[in-house]
Amino acid sequence: MDVRTRGLKVFRILEVVKSIPDKLYSGAIVNHPKNHDTANKEVMRKVLTAIRELHRFLNVTKDFKKPDDTLTSYDMAHHAGLPLEEEYELLGLLYELQRLEYLKRHLQKVLPVVAGMETLKEKIQLNGHFKELKGFNFDF
């Protein structure tokens, strides 16, 4: 059976309960830590711009399904190309500014690599002719 869930609130698992009487599934004891969601609009704008640049380099079209001014780090994290382990790390951060800085650092590492790959791709597609080499005079 496939079960689909939707996260509504940040929680931490304190203890897993393997067997629950009269239930066919396990459960957990959880708490709901305070999740500080005050954002820095400038950092948010930089992260959003970087994600869109990443998508442009990769030729990917993704819709955030929300207006830009209502987006949070949670909305953007999945679109930033984080490995699963880093997505979990991000979920452990309880301040919006920390999550945005985490995404910003990730994108600062990834964008130059992706941009370099795009340049490499363009070089590979060249036909081998050197028509416009600057600095050399081939007129003998």
Sine and cosine of phi, psi and omega as CSV:
sin_phi,cos_phi,sin_psi,cos_psi,sin_omega,cos_omega
0.00,0.00,0.72,-0.70,0.09,-1.00
-1.00,-0.05,0.77,-0.64,0.03,-1.00
-0.91,-0.42,0.78,-0.63,0.00,-1.00
-0.94,-0.35,0.73,-0.69,-0.01,-1.00
-0.82,-0.58,0.29,-0.96,0.07,-1.00
-0.71,-0.71,0.84,-0.54,-0.01,-1.00
-0.97,0.24,0.79,-0.61,0.00,-1.00
-0.94,-0.34,-0.42,0.91,-0.13,-0.99
-0.45,-0.90,0.58,-0.81,0.03,-1.00
-0.94,0.35,0.69,-0.72,0.06,-1.00
-0.59,-0.80,0.36,-0.93,0.09,-1.00
-0.86,-0.52,0.70,-0.71,0.05,-1.00
-0.99,0.14,0.85,-0.52,0.03,-1.00
-1.00,-0.03,-0.61,0.79,-0.03,-1.00
-0.40,-0.92,0.71,-0.70,0.07,-1.00
-1.00,0.02,0.74,-0.68,0.04,-1.00
-0.96,-0.28,0.95,-0.31,-0.10,-0.99
-0.92,0.39,-0.64,0.77,-0.09,-1.00
-0.79,-0.62,0.81,-0.59,0.03,-1.00
-0.90,-0.43,0.80,-0.60,-0.02,-1.00
-0.81,0.58,0.70,-0.72,0.03,-1.00
0.90,0.43,0.30,0.95,0.05,-1.00
-0.82,-0.57,0.51,-0.86,0.02,-1.00
-0.99,-0.12,0.17,0.99,-0.05,-1.00
-0.70,-0.72,0.30,-0.95,0.03,-1.00
-1.00,0.04,0.07,-1.00,0.00,-1.00
-0.54,-0.84,-0.26,-0.96,-0.01,-1.00
-0.40,-0.92,0.41,-0.91,0.18,-0.98
-0.99,-0.12,0.80,-0.60,-0.10,-1.00
-0.78,-0.62,0.29,-0.96,0.23,-0.97
-0.78,-0.63,0.28,-0.96,-0.03,-1.00
-0.89,-0.46,1.00,-0.07,0.00,-1.00
-0.93,0.36,0.43,-0.90,0.05,-1.00
-0.90,0.43,0.80,-0.60,-0.02,-1.00
-0.93,-0.36,0.97,-0.26,-0.05,-1.00
-0.98,0.21,0.90,-0.44,-0.13,-0.99
-0.92,-0.38,0.32,0.95,0.06,-1.00
-0.96,0.30,0.83,-0.56,-0.08,-1.00
-0.97,-0.25,0.43,-0.90,0.16,-0.99
-0.99,-0.11,0.92,-0.39,-0.11,-0.99
-0.87,0.50,-0.57,0.82,-0.01,-1.00
-0.93,0.38,-0.70,0.72,0.03,-1.00
-0.91,0.41,-0.65,0.76,0.04,-1.00
-0.85,0.52,-0.70,0.71,0.00,-1.00
-0.89,0.45,-0.67,0.74,0.00,-1.00
-0.90,0.44,-0.68,0.74,0.00,-1.00
-0.91,0.42,-0.71,0.71,0.00,-1.00
-0.89,0.46,-0.67,0.74,0.05,-1.00
-0.89,0.46,-0.68,0.73,0.00,-1.00
-0.91,0.41,-0.64,0.77,0.03,-1.00
-0.90,0.44,-0.67,0.74,0.02,-1.00
-0.91,0.41,-0.58,0.82,0.07,-1.00
-0.91,0.40,-0.67,0.74,0.07,-1.00
-0.85,0.52,-0.72,0.69,0.01,-1.00
-0.89,0.46,-0.61,0.79,0.02,-1.00
-0.90,0.43,-0.72,0.70,0.03,-1.00
-0.86,0.51,-0.64,0.77,-0.07,-1.00
-1.00,0.06,-0.05,1.00,-0.02,-1.00
0.87,0.50,0.70,0.72,-0.03,-1.00
-0.92,-0.39,0.66,-0.75,0.08,-1.00
-0.92,-0.40,0.91,-0.42,0.01,-1.00
-0.79,-0.61,0.62,-0.78,0.03,-1.00
-0.93,-0.36,0.77,-0.64,0.00,-1.00
-0.98,0.21,-0.21,0.98,0.05,-1.00
0.88,0.47,0.33,0.94,0.06,-1.00
-0.53,-0.85,0.44,-0.90,0.13,-0.99
-0.90,0.43,0.53,-0.85,-0.04,-1.00
-0.81,0.59,-0.63,0.78,-0.08,-1.00
-0.97,0.26,-0.07,1.00,0.05,-1.00
-0.94,-0.33,-0.04,1.00,-0.03,-1.00
-0.94,0.35,0.51,-0.86,0.11,-0.99
-0.84,-0.54,0.12,-0.99,0.05,-1.00
-0.87,0.49,-0.57,0.82,0.03,-1.00
-0.89,0.47,-0.63,0.77,0.01,-1.00
-0.91,0.42,-0.58,0.82,-0.11,-0.99
-1.00,-0.01,-0.39,0.92,-0.14,-0.99
-0.84,0.54,-0.69,0.73,-0.05,-1.00
-0.92,0.38,-0.38,0.93,-0.02,-1.00
-1.00,0.01,-0.04,1.00,-0.09,-1.00
-1.00,-0.08,-0.03,1.00,0.03,-1.00
0.97,0.26,0.50,0.87,0.04,-1.00
-0.95,0.31,0.65,-0.76,0.18,-0.98
-0.90,0.44,0.38,-0.92,-0.07,-1.00
-0.82,0.58,-0.67,0.74,-0.01,-1.00
-0.88,0.48,-0.63,0.77,0.00,-1.00
-0.96,0.30,-0.52,0.86,0.11,-0.99
-0.88,0.47,-0.65,0.76,0.05,-1.00
-0.91,0.41,-0.65,0.76,0.05,-1.00
-0.86,0.50,-0.70,0.71,0.00,-1.00
-0.87,0.49,-0.64,0.77,0.01,-1.00
-0.90,0.44,-0.42,0.91,0.01,-1.00
-0.98,0.19,-0.19,0.98,0.01,-1.00
-0.99,0.10,0.78,-0.62,-0.13,-0.99
-0.98,-0.20,0.12,0.99,0.04,-1.00
-0.84,-0.54,0.75,-0.66,-0.02,-1.00
-0.84,0.54,-0.66,0.75,0.00,-1.00
-0.89,0.45,-0.62,0.78,0.06,-1.00
-0.88,0.47,-0.70,0.72,0.00,-1.00
-0.90,0.43,-0.66,0.75,0.02,-1.00
-0.90,0.43,-0.67,0.74,0.04,-1.00
-0.90,0.44,-0.62,0.79,0.04,-1.00
-0.88,0.48,-0.73,0.68,0.03,-1.00
-0.90,0.44,-0.66,0.76,0.00,-1.00
-0.87,0.48,-0.72,0.70,0.02,-1.00
-0.89,0.45,-0.66,0.75,0.04,-1.00
-0.86,0.51,-0.73,0.68,-0.04,-1.00
-0.93,0.37,-0.55,0.84,0.06,-1.00
-0.91,0.41,-0.48,0.88,0.07,-1.00
-0.98,0.18,-0.66,0.75,-0.15,-0.99
-0.98,0.20,-0.66,0.75,-0.09,-1.00
-0.85,0.53,-0.72,0.70,0.03,-1.00
-0.89,0.46,-0.56,0.83,0.03,-1.00
-0.92,0.40,-0.73,0.68,0.00,-1.00
-0.91,0.41,-0.65,0.76,0.03,-1.00
-0.89,0.46,-0.64,0.76,0.05,-1.00
-0.90,0.44,-0.60,0.80,0.04,-1.00
-0.91,0.41,-0.61,0.80,0.02,-1.00
-0.91,0.42,-0.67,0.75,0.05,-1.00
-0.89,0.45,-0.68,0.74,0.03,-1.00
-0.88,0.47,-0.68,0.74,0.03,-1.00
-0.87,0.50,-0.67,0.74,0.03,-1.00
-0.90,0.44,-0.64,0.77,0.01,-1.00
-0.91,0.42,-0.65,0.76,0.00,-1.00
-0.90,0.44,-0.56,0.83,-0.04,-1.00
-0.98,0.19,-0.15,0.99,0.04,-1.00
-0.89,0.45,0.43,-0.90,-0.06,-1.00
-1.00,-0.05,0.11,0.99,0.08,-1.00
1.00,-0.04,-0.05,1.00,0.01,-1.00
-1.00,0.01,0.61,-0.79,-0.04,-1.00
-0.92,-0.40,0.90,0.44,-0.10,-1.00
-0.95,0.32,-0.57,0.82,-0.15,-0.99
-0.85,-0.53,0.72,0.69,0.07,-1.00
-0.96,0.28,0.86,-0.51,0.00,-1.00
-0.99,0.12,0.56,-0.83,0.10,-1.00
1.00,-0.05,-0.12,0.99,0.03,-1.00
-0.87,-0.49,0.65,-0.76,0.04,-1.00
-0.93,-0.38,0.95,-0.31,-0.04,-1.00
-1.00,-0.06,0.10,0.99,0.02,-1.00
-1.00,0.06,0.97,-0.23,-0.01,-1.00
-1.00,-0.09,0.00,0.00,0.00,0.00
